[in-house]
Every structure is written in structure tokens, then in C-alpha cells.
Amino acid sequence: MKPSRWNVPDMETPNNRDLLRRIRFLKSRYPSWGYRKIWFHFKFVAFLNVNQKRILHLMKRIRK
């Protein structure tokens, strides 16, 4: 079996736990927001330098 090409972020790191908490808060406040709006909010409102793919992967893991 080949190793995965993508390094999927681990849910248990402190940075990811903080991001997950923020994502859950934003999703509860704005349920129609997707990963792009949440990324936009982090980048331009909260001034967090976060990759869009990281937000997408974390949001996919929340849904599971």
C-alpha cells in the first residue's frame, strides 16, 4: 500500500483544537457559511494565516 500523498492535519494538536472551536462557533452563528467564507473570516477579519485546505479538511472531519 502506498503512503498517502497528503499530510492530513491531526485533530489533536492544540492549534487544530483552537481552530475547530472557532469553526464550530462560526458554523453555529452562520450555518450557511462554507469553508471559503470561514477561511476568509480567519484571513481578513481575525488575521489568522490559515490555509484553505486545512480549513476544508478540519470541516470534513467535523461532519464525520
N, C-alpha and C positions, 0 to 999 in steps of 0.2 A: 504494500500500500504506500502511495506517495504521500509525503508530508504536505500539509496544507500550504497553499501559496500565500494566504493572507494571515497576518497575525491578528487574530480576533482579540479585542481587549478583554481582560479578565474582569469579572464583575466585582471581585473582592478588593480591588485596590482602593485606597482612600479617595483618590481623585475621581474614580468612577462612581463610588458611592455618593460623593457630593454631587456629581453631575446627574446621577439617577434621581436623587432627591429633588434637584432643581427641575428636571424634566417632568417628574410626576406632578410637581406643583404647577408648572406651566400648563400641562395637559389637563389638570383638574380645573384650572381657571379658563383656559382656552381650548376646549375639546376638539375644535376643528383644525387646530394647528398641526401641521406635519413636521417632518424633520427639518425641512428647509426654513420654515418660519422660526422654529426653535433655534436652529443654528444662527439665523440672522439676529435673533434676540441676544444670544450669547455673544456674538461677534461685535455688534454695533450698539447694543444697549448696555449689556453687562460688561463689555470689554474683556471677554474671555477668548483666548485664541484656541479654538477647538475646531478640529477637522469635521467636515460634514459626514464623512464615512463613519467616524466614531459615534456621532450622534445617531446615525441610522442603525448601526449595529446594536447600540445600547437600547434603542427604542424597540428593535425587533426582539431583543431578549426580554424586555418588559412584557410584551404581548404573549410570550410563551408560557 
